[in-house]
Amino acid sequence: MRQPSVRARRVAAVSVSLVMAAGIAACGPEDSDDKGSGGDSAPHKGGTLTILNSQPQSDFDPARLYTSGGGNVPSLVFRTLTTRNRENGEAGAKVVPDLATDTGRPDKNATVWTYTLKKGLKYEDGTPITSADIKYGIERSFAPELSGGAPYLRDWLVGAAGYQGPYKDKKGLAAIETPDERTIVFHLNKPEGEFPYLATQTQFTPVPRSKDTGTKYESHPVSSGPYKVVKNENDGEHLVLERNPHWSAATDAERKAYPDTVDVRSGLDSSVINQRLSASQGADAAAVTTDTNLGPAELAKVSGDRKLAARVGTGHFGYTNYLAFNPKVKPFDDPRVRQAIAYAIDRSSVVNAAGGSALAEPATTFLPNQKSFGYTPYDPFPAGASGDPAKARELLARAGHKNGLSITLTHSNSKDFETSPEIATAVQDALKKAGITVRLQGLEDNDYNDKTHSVKSEPGLFLAHWGADWPSGGPFLAPIFDGRQIVEDGANFNTGLLDDKSVNDEIDAINKLTDLDAAARRWGALDKKIGEKALVVPLFHPVYKRLYGSDVKNIVISDWTGVLDVSQVAVK
């Protein structure tokens, strides 16, 4: 799983729309409503947008990136069959067409999906984009030397499990058909109503076979988006993007492409990034960050300055921090013990440990509190904001622990305000009131991940988190609670080792639905059913607070990723 904007699995991006006539002006929109803060005049073309990041934009190859919605910086260069709707808030959690004319046409079983490409699509060199290029782009993502992208296609496409990519297997994937230059057809192993979401992944970026340079492709990938790469230093530490003269806004309703140049500089300390954005001197006045949040201390300082506070973007990404139980380990094999811990949790103290209510919202549901996920409010073990230690003691007594018990809580030593010592200590203090003595076991980040993601070494109780590959209940509930996704030898995310036929069957039934609103309601009901099993204790959902420069306009922050969308911003 990937932490938002850093680690290795489960992430996304953001949203807005615009259509322009073709021609010279089609390299970027000239007229639009001002959709956000950042100034009092309408956004306009021109200037340089600077992006200040801590993490480099490494592996800048569409096959190797793990992003949905097209990513943030990647979405400036790579277009996909579908993408995220680039609008603020809830509207931005919808999937919309990108290279394709629609979000896909399924057969009656949702096992065959057909797409038609828009007319007039071109690469940065002016050559046309074809369906064969998208097929090839997907096939090269199977090459072992280009690993790193989302694994879904290997699981979903017919006959794709053992495919090794076009460098070793010239025949390609028979499950992807291209009957003509504008049509592409996908044949799936099983019904997948959420295939339009998957088609936002960068693996669906077209790659011309004649320009493919294998592992070197990342230094100059061929652009299908509004910008092309003119510099890539130190594996994405310094990226410079300039306009793609052959991109046409007439074919792209999502990217505004206001700036002439995008300068991405990474490897910076987070405090330095926030200091530079706060000061907004020189080029930093036209700067943003795509990976650095304000911490509690920084937020307190910013909140006291009205002008600075007006330059803070607030967003919500589908993400849940929770306590995970391994019911194979005593005493957590007893549901009453797990329920007692759920009642004892003081979410107000946990939220404070996570940075306060401005940076975290208390959670009683595993699904994030957003409509697109199917959020259905419920609390199977209602204990109020501060917990119910008396109810917890009652359950413990029934479980044979009338004098309390001692347990171990495993956490990471990383200062991430998620699985770190601050959160662990808040849990420890709350459980103590219920007669539960908690010993804290802090591990370095790599050891923590190895231990908690292995069936053989998984602790009985530990801090965990999960983020969405796309804004739906499917990639949120299935990896954590589908028994068929338990991995005995490898990275396992089904922490509760749940293998319940009724849960597995309902996941399959929902996956058949192509009505995503109807699917969302079913995901919400399934979340409630699973929640009653007390295999996890939801703690909080994070809130993202990020500064942007004083000359940045047109701020769009969707619920797909909860962070500023760089494809929408303009600079003075």
Protein Blocks (a to p, Z undefined) as FASTA:
>chain_A
ZZehilngoiadddddddddedjklnocfbdcdfbehijbdcdeedjdddddfbdcehia
fklpccehhijmlmmmmccfbdcdddehjllmpccdfkbmbebjadfkopaccddddehi
acfkopacdfklmmmmmmmmmpmklghiafklmmmpghklmpgbjklmmnbpfkbccfbf
kbccdddfbdcfklmmmmmpmklpccdfklpghjmlmmmccdfbfbdcfbdeehhiaccd
dddfkbcfklmmkbnolafbdcddehiafklmmmmmmnopajllmgccfkbccdfklmmm
mmmpmklmmmcccddddddddddddfkbccklpmklmmmmmmmpcfklmmmmnnpjkloc
cdfbfbdcbfklopacddfbggbjnopfklmmmmmmmnopanopaddddddfbdghlmgm
klmmmmmmmmmmnopacddddddfklmmmmmmpfklocfbdcdddddfbdcfklmmmmmm
mmklpcfbbcdfblnopacfklmmmmmmmmmpmblklmmmmmmmmmmmmmmnopaccfbd
cdddddddfkbghiacdfknopacfklpccZZ
